[in-house]
Amino acid sequence: MIRWFFAVLAFALWTAQPAVAQRLTAADFTQAASMRAAAISPDGNFVAAIQGVEGGEALVVIDWRTRRAQAIQVARYDRSLFLDGVAWKNDNRLLFWVRQRITQFASGTGSRQRSNEGEIDVVRIFGANRDGSNLTQLFENNRLAIDTLSVRLIDPLRGDPDNVLMGTWGQAGFTLYRVNVNTGRTSAVEDAAWQTSGMLVNRQGRAIMRLDALPYNSGYRYYRRPASGGGWTVAREVRRGERSQNRDFEPIAAGPGPNQVYVAARPEGQEYQAIYLYDTSTGDLGAPIYSHPNADAAVAWVNSQDNSLLVSCAETRRVECRATDPTMQRHFNGLAAYFENRADFRFEGSSADGQYWLVTANGPTVPPTYYVYDVAGAQISAVGQAYPNLPRAALADTRTVDYTSRDGIALWGYLTTPNGAAGPHPTVVLPHGGPQARDSYGYDFLVQFLVNQGYAVFQPNFRGSEGSGRSFAQAGYREWGGVMQNDITDGVQHLIATGVANRDRICIAGISYGGYAALAGAALTPDLYKCAISIAGLSDLPELIETERADAGRRSALYAWVQETIGDPNDNREQLIAASPRRQVERINIPILLIHGEKDETTLPAQSERMRDALERAGRPVRYVEIQGNVYHPWNGWWTHQQRTVLEEMNTFLGQHIGGE
């Protein structure tokens, strides 16, 4: 049975508020996080975190028992400084990341270069004592090949009281350095290649895996080698521009043995991703050490003292975790009961003796909140919240909805409806991006804002989504505008039939691929929706494929991946044209809102600009909003005021065409 002390007051405040509709503004949902990137000290007595302050962010050290906090460093926005992360080297010494945004000449080429100048972020790492004294930059700038290159922490070297391993690009390419956390002095350990972006080291500090980028953001190549050293051997090549979409092979952390690495992998012929203990000397995956029968396993939490596996997780409709130790599992079960199954929690770290855990809770009505859990006393104490000023009574819970596709496939999606309102509701259909991505159960500022304005929000898990197995993801290959779109349509029809959605008040909206799906919904099912909103969305598939071919090359891994997943203009050009909303603009009979970031390099603004032009030529109602500044693909590089603009534009547009409750 879990007992709680400090946390009970905060939790009671959440649940004691009346469950009535409380209309908030876009500014309420786009406020910067008040607390993030927390870490617990090795002795378990303190939590270091980044907190928002007037005009910037502060690195604070919190005595979680007394709730006393001390700000030891401040980064000011007017100096283009941001805090990116924090870690403990020992009980007294902290490492923290400072990011500075600077202007430089753009390095893009071909169709992806839109201006002569652009902003980039440069990261530096500093060391400081717990009281803020002895501030030291942990790298000498004159060792960098170019002074605008970032540095990164590779390994904290738990067994070394004074040094860490860091990586950056020196005169010979990417180089691994040993850095003294007290003095900042460095010594080179070994060189890699210019295209190397990271290394993974074993418990002895020897590099046993390496990550290299392929040209034109077309994917990644992993290398392996034994702890004894020697040449590098290719371990796996990933043909994707986004590592977050990779299910086939992804290193997680060093294992207990000198040649062992925990990886999340999906070998050829296997349906689901599982967790393995990979041997870098032989390349052998071995048998899975954790798998889930119905979902991809992708998370492993490792003991920082001996690199043993503590917890493994898979994400179905919710996150499901299993501890290797039955006693630890009982504590996990108790935590789940404490949160009344309204939030999933994540293990963020523990004290060296394992007696104090730092965890985060996250659910639709529980925005990310940090807690310290005392294992011996089975007590949980709140440390801080990401959005303490957001009234919990204004948030709505999320449930899953099961439905069947027109060809008999069992599907589901997340549904969030306004508090205290009976259906049928004015509804926003919100397909996710990717398309090889997925939605997750948790706090989503966009969903909660729309629901707060009086709309039901439906997030379908259509074929092509990741996380539900190889076959489910591959069922979406070359199905843009096909079965992926049909799965969205069938979900909407199910909501109409069951009295959830008002058939005369439905709008479809989305970001990236979701933006494409919104435009496709307007073009391919013109009588189903009353409006559509595309944010950084695609409108013309042949043009997209040609852009990728021109940038990466006809023989590149990226272009091969695009052909496999979207289509080949030589083989199925007519299908691609039929699935392109810009080529089917005459079929669109509803108002369209297009929103795009000025510097988006993932989906070029031209995709929205030319869609606007085509709609205007056809006499269709359209509004185009360009978010100006160094604004890339949502939400990379977006300030809160830019996010707020998107929400306000959406709310005005929706109010004009389907009107909230």
SULTAKA-V952853 format. One record per residue. N is the residue number from 1. RES is the residue in one small letter. SS is DSSP state (~ for helix, > for strand, _ for the rest). Layout:
BEGIN
{{N:RES:SS} {N:RES:SS}}
END
This chain:
BEGIN
{{1:m:_} {2:i:_} {3:r:>} {4:w:>} {5:f:_} {6:f:~} {7:a:~} {8:v:~} {9:l:~} {10:a:~} {11:f:~} {12:a:~} {13:l:~} {14:w:~} {15:t:~} {16:a:~} {17:q:_} {18:p:_} {19:a:_} {20:v:_} {21:a:_} {22:q:_} {23:r:_} {24:l:_} {25:t:_} {26:a:~} {27:a:~} {28:d:~} {29:f:~} {30:t:_} {31:q:_} {32:a:_} {33:a:_} {34:s:_} {35:m:>} {36:r:>} {37:a:>} {38:a:>} {39:a:>} {40:i:>} {41:s:_} {42:p:_} {43:d:_} {44:g:_} {45:n:_} {46:f:>} {47:v:>} {48:a:>} {49:a:>} {50:i:>} {51:q:>} {52:g:>} {53:v:>} {54:e:_} {55:g:_} {56:g:>} {57:e:>} {58:a:>} {59:l:>} {60:v:>} {61:v:>} {62:i:>} {63:d:>} {64:w:_} {65:r:_} {66:t:_} {67:r:_} {68:r:>} {69:a:>} {70:q:>} {71:a:>} {72:i:>} {73:q:>} {74:v:>} {75:a:>} {76:r:>} {77:y:~} {78:d:~} {79:r:~} {80:s:_} {81:l:>} {82:f:>} {83:l:>} {84:d:>} {85:g:>} {86:v:>} {87:a:>} {88:w:>} {89:k:_} {90:n:_} {91:d:_} {92:n:_} {93:r:>} {94:l:>} {95:l:>} {96:f:>} {97:w:>} {98:v:>} {99:r:>} {100:q:>} {101:r:>} {102:i:>} {103:t:>} {104:q:>} {105:f:>} {106:a:_} {107:s:_} {108:g:_} {109:t:_} {110:g:~} {111:s:~} {112:r:~} {113:q:_} {114:r:_} {115:s:_} {116:n:_} {117:e:>} {118:g:>} {119:e:>} {120:i:>} {121:d:>} {122:v:>} {123:v:>} {124:r:>} {125:i:>} {126:f:>} {127:g:>} {128:a:>} {129:n:>} {130:r:_} {131:d:_} {132:g:_} {133:s:_} {134:n:_} {135:l:_} {136:t:>} {137:q:>} {138:l:_} {139:f:_} {140:e:_} {141:n:~} {142:n:~} {143:r:~} {144:l:_} {145:a:_} {146:i:_} {147:d:_} {148:t:_} {149:l:_} {150:s:_} {151:v:_} {152:r:>} {153:l:>} {154:i:>} {155:d:>} {156:p:_} {157:l:_} {158:r:_} {159:g:_} {160:d:_} {161:p:_} {162:d:_} {163:n:>} {164:v:>} {165:l:>} {166:m:>} {167:g:>} {168:t:>} {169:w:>} {170:g:>} {171:q:_} {172:a:_} {173:g:>} {174:f:>} {175:t:>} {176:l:>} {177:y:>} {178:r:>} {179:v:>} {180:n:>} {181:v:_} {182:n:_} {183:t:_} {184:g:_} {185:r:_} {186:t:>} {187:s:>} {188:a:>} {189:v:>} {190:e:>} {191:d:>} {192:a:_} {193:a:_} {194:w:_} {195:q:_} {196:t:>} {197:s:>} {198:g:>} {199:m:>} {200:l:>} {201:v:>} {202:n:_} {203:r:_} {204:q:_} {205:g:_} {206:r:_} {207:a:>} {208:i:>} {209:m:>} {210:r:>} {211:l:>} {212:d:>} {213:a:>} {214:l:_} {215:p:~} {216:y:~} {217:n:~} {218:s:_} {219:g:_} {220:y:>} {221:r:>} {222:y:>} {223:y:>} {224:r:>} {225:r:_} {226:p:_} {227:a:_} {228:s:_} {229:g:_} {230:g:_} {231:g:_} {232:w:_} {233:t:>} {234:v:>} {235:a:>} {236:r:>} {237:e:>} {238:v:>} {239:r:_} {240:r:_} {241:g:_} {242:e:_} {243:r:~} {244:s:~} {245:q:~} {246:n:_} {247:r:_} {248:d:_} {249:f:>} {250:e:>} {251:p:>} {252:i:>} {253:a:>} {254:a:>} {255:g:_} {256:p:_} {257:g:_} {258:p:_} {259:n:_} {260:q:>} {261:v:>} {262:y:>} {263:v:>} {264:a:>} {265:a:>} {266:r:_} {267:p:_} {268:e:_} {269:g:_} {270:q:_} {271:e:_} {272:y:_} {273:q:_} {274:a:>} {275:i:>} {276:y:>} {277:l:>} {278:y:>} {279:d:>} {280:t:_} {281:s:_} {282:t:_} {283:g:_} {284:d:>} {285:l:_} {286:g:_} {287:a:_} {288:p:_} {289:i:_} {290:y:>} {291:s:_} {292:h:_} {293:p:_} {294:n:_} {295:a:_} {296:d:_} {297:a:>} {298:a:>} {299:v:>} {300:a:>} {301:w:>} {302:v:>} {303:n:_} {304:s:_} {305:q:_} {306:d:_} {307:n:_} {308:s:_} {309:l:>} {310:l:>} {311:v:>} {312:s:>} {313:c:>} {314:a:>} {315:e:>} {316:t:_} {317:r:_} {318:r:_} {319:v:>} {320:e:>} {321:c:>} {322:r:>} {323:a:>} {324:t:_} {325:d:_} {326:p:~} {327:t:~} {328:m:~} {329:q:~} {330:r:~} {331:h:~} {332:f:~} {333:n:~} {334:g:~} {335:l:~} {336:a:~} {337:a:~} {338:y:~} {339:f:_} {340:e:_} {341:n:_} {342:r:_} {343:a:_} {344:d:>} {345:f:>} {346:r:>} {347:f:>} {348:e:>} {349:g:>} {350:s:>} {351:s:_} {352:a:_} {353:d:_} {354:g:_} {355:q:_} {356:y:>} {357:w:>} {358:l:>} {359:v:>} {360:t:>} {361:a:>} {362:n:>} {363:g:>} {364:p:_} {365:t:_} {366:v:>} {367:p:>} {368:p:>} {369:t:>} {370:y:>} {371:y:>} {372:v:>} {373:y:>} {374:d:>} {375:v:_} {376:a:_} {377:g:_} {378:a:_} {379:q:>} {380:i:>} {381:s:>} {382:a:>} {383:v:>} {384:g:>} {385:q:>} {386:a:_} {387:y:_} {388:p:_} {389:n:_} {390:l:_} {391:p:_} {392:r:~} {393:a:~} {394:a:~} {395:l:_} {396:a:_} {397:d:_} {398:t:>} {399:r:>} {400:t:>} {401:v:>} {402:d:>} {403:y:>} {404:t:>} {405:s:_} {406:r:_} {407:d:_} {408:g:_} {409:i:_} {410:a:>} {411:l:>} {412:w:>} {413:g:>} {414:y:>} {415:l:>} {416:t:>} {417:t:_} {418:p:_} {419:n:_} {420:g:_} {421:a:_} {422:a:_} {423:g:_} {424:p:_} {425:h:>} {426:p:>} {427:t:>} {428:v:>} {429:v:>} {430:l:>} {431:p:>} {432:h:_} {433:g:_} {434:g:_} {435:p:_} {436:q:_} {437:a:_} {438:r:_} {439:d:_} {440:s:_} {441:y:_} {442:g:_} {443:y:_} {444:d:_} {445:f:~} {446:l:~} {447:v:~} {448:q:~} {449:f:~} {450:l:~} {451:v:~} {452:n:~} {453:q:_} {454:g:_} {455:y:_} {456:a:>} {457:v:>} {458:f:>} {459:q:>} {460:p:>} {461:n:_} {462:f:_} {463:r:_} {464:g:_} {465:s:_} {466:e:_} {467:g:_} {468:s:_} {469:g:_} {470:r:~} {471:s:~} {472:f:~} {473:a:~} {474:q:~} {475:a:_} {476:g:_} {477:y:_} {478:r:_} {479:e:_} {480:w:_} {481:g:_} {482:g:_} {483:v:~} {484:m:~} {485:q:~} {486:n:~} {487:d:~} {488:i:~} {489:t:~} {490:d:~} {491:g:~} {492:v:~} {493:q:~} {494:h:~} {495:l:~} {496:i:~} {497:a:~} {498:t:_} {499:g:_} {500:v:_} {501:a:>} {502:n:>} {503:r:>} {504:d:>} {505:r:>} {506:i:>} {507:c:>} {508:i:>} {509:a:>} {510:g:>} {511:i:>} {512:s:_} {513:y:~} {514:g:~} {515:g:~} {516:y:~} {517:a:~} {518:a:~} {519:l:~} {520:a:~} {521:g:~} {522:a:~} {523:a:~} {524:l:~} {525:t:_} {526:p:_} {527:d:_} {528:l:_} {529:y:_} {530:k:_} {531:c:>} {532:a:>} {533:i:>} {534:s:>} {535:i:>} {536:a:_} {537:g:_} {538:l:_} {539:s:_} {540:d:_} {541:l:~} {542:p:~} {543:e:~} {544:l:~} {545:i:~} {546:e:~} {547:t:~} {548:e:~} {549:r:~} {550:a:~} {551:d:~} {552:a:~} {553:g:_} {554:r:_} {555:r:_} {556:s:_} {557:a:~} {558:l:~} {559:y:~} {560:a:~} {561:w:~} {562:v:~} {563:q:~} {564:e:~} {565:t:~} {566:i:_} {567:g:_} {568:d:_} {569:p:~} {570:n:~} {571:d:~} {572:n:~} {573:r:~} {574:e:~} {575:q:~} {576:l:~} {577:i:~} {578:a:~} {579:a:_} {580:s:_} {581:p:~} {582:r:~} {583:r:~} {584:q:~} {585:v:~} {586:e:~} {587:r:~} {588:i:_} {589:n:_} {590:i:_} {591:p:>} {592:i:>} {593:l:>} {594:l:>} {595:i:>} {596:h:>} {597:g:>} {598:e:_} {599:k:_} {600:d:_} {601:e:_} {602:t:_} {603:t:_} {604:l:_} {605:p:_} {606:a:~} {607:q:~} {608:s:~} {609:e:~} {610:r:~} {611:m:~} {612:r:~} {613:d:~} {614:a:~} {615:l:~} {616:e:~} {617:r:~} {618:a:_} {619:g:_} {620:r:_} {621:p:_} {622:v:>} {623:r:>} {624:y:>} {625:v:>} {626:e:>} {627:i:>} {628:q:_} {629:g:_} {630:n:_} {631:v:_} {632:y:_} {633:h:_} {634:p:_} {635:w:_} {636:n:_} {637:g:_} {638:w:_} {639:w:_} {640:t:~} {641:h:~} {642:q:~} {643:q:~} {644:r:~} {645:t:~} {646:v:~} {647:l:~} {648:e:~} {649:e:~} {650:m:~} {651:n:~} {652:t:~} {653:f:~} {654:l:~} {655:g:~} {656:q:~} {657:h:~} {658:i:_} {659:g:_} {660:g:_} {661:e:_}}
END
